[in-house]
Amino acid sequence: MLRKALVVVFIFASISVFVSCGSTGSHYIYATIFAANQLAVFRADPYSGVLTQLAESPYTVGFGPESVVIHPSGKFLYVANAGQNENDVSLFDTNSDGTVTEVTPRTPTGTLPTFLAMDPAGNYLYVANVASNNLSVYSINTASNSSTNPLGKLTPVAGSPFSIDLSPKNMQVAPSGKLLFISAPSQPTGVVAVFSLNAGVPALVGYTPTADNDPSGLAIDPGGSYLYTANATSSSISIYAIGASGTLTQVPQSPLADNEQHPVALTLDPAGQYLYVANQGSNNISTYSITSGTGFPVSITASPFGSEAQPSFLTIDPNGKYLFVGNQASGSGIEAFGISSGSLNTINTYSVGNTVGSMAVLQ
């Protein structure tokens, strides 16, 4: 049975952080390869979108790597290792040429740490533990660097791990860094749980029902005004206005029928003008323009765009010029697309041998 898509879609200045590092203008793509226990690293040409795998890649990481996130400084990154009896987070230093070096020991978490999220300031790392139904929260050392207290070292905040009584399918921190959203299956329908954040500590705001019992991907617009949810079972997209306290209000005409099958991943371009949806059941990518003032998505004329089989993860380069898609089928790899006013043009597919769990981009 095909492994569920692990959609950790990171947008704007949170999660999959787009930062400045080095002087070459190169972008680097970091991809977790779950079945091979690897982290693959590619250089992305900023002028063509062509990927070149680094000679040192892939790197061996912990057993069952799922999510990868990059610190806003660009100096280090984290990988969640969810394999059996692993249950920890790896810290890697990043170099100007895209190479990485693991800093041990790894940090223990709850059971099956599958999703990572970080506040935009890079002060806290959030780890969603799928099997233990809780949230591990760590403060991040950004002040000093020594053998006993390396840069990026994780320290649990008081009270961590925090019970959330849910098995997460996705997690996003708002651009403000003050709200955390978690999608999860539930009965009779799935929910999006909203938490306020204070010095890293989550406090439940409430639960918002979704359009079906399998809400998967989440995305937040750069202004933090709207939340988008991919409803995999009903093949639709829910759109919510985000209130000041984090309360979610479904906008008129939501949910939007995706017209494709099993949408699992969402991402917006850095300007918040276009929404991209990976339709795992239809083997394509839908593109929607975002209506100013309402946040409502409208399908562009040429959408959807064909992809490799079973697309499961999406991320965009920091300039909004290229879309990178992780696929789950037998020809697993990373597919690169050029973007022009939301339209997608295939560049190439780069084999990684096994399913891509998540990706993050470093500039």
C-alpha positions, 0 to 999 in steps of 0.5 A: 500500500502506498505510503500516505503523502506527508505534506509539510508545506512551508510558506513565506517566512516560516517553515521552508524558509527562503534565506540569503546564504553565500554570494553565488546566487545559487539555491539549494534543495534539501529533500528527505528520502524516507525509505533510504534514510537519506537527505538528498541535496541539489543545487538549483540554477536560479536562471534555469531551474535546472537541478544538479545533485551535489557530489557529497549527496545523498547524506545518511540521516536517522532512520525514516527521515520525514520533514526538513526545515531550514533556520531563517539564518540559513546556517543550519537545518533540522530533519525529523527522523520518524523510523522505528525506535529512532524518534528524534531530530537531527541538526545539520550545519549548512555550508556556503556550497550547500553541503551539510555536516550533522551535529550530534547527538540527535534530540529525542522527541515523541513517537513518530515525529513527522512534521516540523514547523518553525516560527519566522524569527527562528526561536522555536522548533515545533515537532508534531509526533503522530503516534503519541498525539503530542507536540514537542517544542524546543527553543533554538540556540542562536546566541553562541556556538561552542562544543557544548552549546552548538549553534542550533542546539534544541532545548525543550521548553517547560511543559514539552511535550504538549498533548494535542489529542490528535494525530496530525496530517500537517502543521503550519505556523502563521507568518506572525509566529503567534498562531499554529494550525494543525490538520487532523482526521477526526469523526464525523469530519476532520478538523483544523486545530488552532493554537496560540503561541506564547514563548513557544508554548501552545494554548488551544484556541479551538477546533474548526471542522473541515469538508471531509475526514481526511484534511491533508495539506495546509497553506497560509498566504504571506499576509497571514489572512487566509488558511487553505486546506486540501481535503483529500477524500472530498477532492476539495479545498477549504478557504478560511479567513484567519481572525486576530485570535486565530479563529477560522471563518470559512469564506463564501463559496468554500469549499472549492471543488478541486475537480481533480482527485485526492489533493494532498499538498498546497503551496502559494507563491511568495507574493501570494498571487497563485495557489498550487495544488498537488492532486495525487489521484489525478497525477497533475498540479492545479493552479489557482489565482488568488482573488484580492480581498477575499482570498478565493482561488480561481482556476487559471485557464491552462490548469491543471498541468500534468506531472509525474505519477502521484505528486505528494509535495510542493515547494517554490524557489524564493523568487517564485520562478520555479516549482519543485514537486516530490512524487511517490510513484515507482519513478520517485523523484523531484520534478522541476517546473518553470512558472509564468503567470501561474502556468507550469512548464516542465523542466526535468525530473531528477530521480532520487530512488525513493519517495520524497518526504519533504523539501526545503529551499535555501538561497 
